[in-house]
Amino acid sequence: MDFLNEVMSRFPEAISFAPGAPHPQTLEGVDTQRYVDRFLDHLVHEGRSPEQARRRLLEYGPSRGIINDLVSDALRRDYGIDATPNALVVTVGAQEAMLLVLRTLFRPDDSVLAVANPCYVGIRGAARLLDLDVLPVGETDLGIDCDALEEACRASRARGRPIRALYVAPDFSNPGGARMSLACRTRLLDLADREDFLIVEDNAYGFTAASGSELPLLKALDAGRRVIHIGTFAKVAFPGARVGFVIADQQVGSPGGAGLLADELAAVKSMVTVNTSPLCQAVIGGMLLEHGGSVLELSRRRAEIYQRNLSCLTDALDRHLGDGAGPGIRWNRPLGGFFVRVQSPVPADTELLEKSAVKYGVLWTPMRHFHLDDAGDFQLRLSCSYLEPEQIEEGVRRLAALLTEGCSS
């Protein structure tokens, strides 16, 4: 984020495919006071007095959260995930959820975190803070390479440091845009049972799937309780609320007897951020209530914008970088999410980005920031979420000029 912000601040007039930020139109009409009032009415309807409801938002809240029941109901209604409120912890965005999960699951030099490669930098950053070893596993357009993962499990176990957990984003991952097929999801869950590891599922972009193309989340298929599910309201509501959540319904041992992994996450959270802001939770709770308690209804208009923008981006790439654009230029065609990967004929490094900004007026993100090896050195990431269709069209025209004229000169 610091890298992207620095580049964008230096070239404010350039068309930027760099940030994976929500579209400004999705922030229109966000009336935080109305949502807070709606949530207060909900608390009163549950049996609290108006003063008790008000104090609920002004005092320290439980580390586990105060909208767990609403989130639990929404996940059951929308995704078929049957998680009780006490199996959820409401977090300060998905990023805190990642840190809490890794801190609770891992001890340094004990086991290994596997990640899909390329990988979201947030999980790698959390692992780095905790001095955890990260093992990259290749990803195809149909999801994690289960053959490579199985081999990695055996090799890690033979070295005395087994894979404890795998981080994946099954639906339109950042940055790769890959979507895990149903067959891959099923095989991954079977592999987790057989090789005895947990799956950390990140579901930031699943809501952008076109109607009729939805696939079940890993957590919805999780008969063996192998999946720890991380969600966020940053994209489906708005990022400034900083509200995410984690489902951790695994049974674990503790000095006082058996409990849920969510209990341990809540205990760690109480030592980190104490609790997630009750006021921010109230805003999200009110938004859910106003949309019938459904995440999908809350996100429907947003999903339409992102589906439109993604179509605009891939169509523009076809027009400007189609047949005859030059050797070595190609791109993937994700069915949802914010991101498209483009293969470049020359290294997509900071030198090329500087040239792209100065001479062509277009910004993007080098994929090398997301890879744990050199596989991304000739790739760049385009994000279409923040732009208008006409900006996407003009931005791709400029990018095409860079990749054809600029890279051959």
C-alpha positions, 0 to 999 in steps of 0.5 A: 500500500505504501508503494502504491500510494507513493507512486500515485502521489507522484503522478496524480494525473496518470490513470491508475490501475494500481489500487484495489480500492472500492469504487467511489460510487459505492460510498454514495448514500452511506448514512452512518447515523441512520445505520447506527439508529437502525442497530439501536432499534434492533438492540431495543427490540431484543430487550434492552432499554434505549439507554442500555442500547446506547451505552452498548455502543459507547463502552468497551465491548466484548472482544468477540464482538457485538454483531455476531448474531447478525453475521452468523444469520447472514452467512447461514442465509447467503452461503449455507455456512452454519456457524454459531455466533460464539464461533465468530470473532469480529475483527478490525478488518480482515488484516487483524483476523489474519494476524490473530489466526497465525498468532494462535495457530503457530509457534516459531520453528514449529510448523510452516504456513503454506500460501498460494503463489502469487499471494496477497501481501497482507498474509505474508506481512502478518507471517513476517511479523510473527517470524513464520516460515512461508512456503509457496505453492503454485496456483493455476486458473482453477485454483491451488495446485493440489499435486504440488501441495501434496508433495509439499506436505510430505516434504515438510513433514520429512523435514520435521516441520509439517504444514500447519495451515494453508492460506487461499482465496478461492474466489478471484484472488488478489492478485492472481484473479484465480477461481478455484473449481468445485473439483479443486475445492473438494480435493483440497478439503480431502487433502487437508483431512488426509495430511492434517492441516487447516485451511485459512479461507479469505473471502474478500471478492466472492460477492463479485461473481456473476449471478448464476456462477456462484460456487460454494465457499470452502467453509460451506463444504467443510464437514471436517471443520478444517476451514477457518473462514475470514471475511470482511465488510470493506468491499461489500459495505465500505472500508472505513468501518474496518470491520471483518470477521473470522469463523473458527469453530474448531474444537481445541484443548485448553487448561480449562477443558475443550473449547473453540478456536474462536475462544483463543482468538478472542483471548489474543484479540483482547491483548491486541486491540481489546475489541472492535469499535462498537460504533463501527460494528453498529454501522455494519449491523445497521446496514445488514438489517436494512438489507434484510440481514443479507450480505448478498443484498447489501453487496448487490449494487456493488457487485454490478459495478465491479462486474461492469468494470471487469468486462470493460477491462477485458474487452479493452484488452481484447481491442487494444492488445489483441491479435498482432499486439506483440510476442509475449503479451497475454492476460487472464480472463477472471470471472469476478474480482478486481484484478487482471494479470498481464504478461509483459514482453519485458520485466515489469519492474519499477523502471518500466513503471516509471517509464509508464507513468512519465511517458504514457500516463498509466500506472499498474502494480508489478506482480513481483511484489506478490510472488515468493519467487521470480515467476512474476517478474514479467507480469503486471496487475491491473485493478479495475475497481476504482475507475470509470469505464472511459478511464479503463478504455483510455488507460488500456490504450496507454498501456497498449502503447507502452507494451508495444511501442515502448517495450520495443524501443 
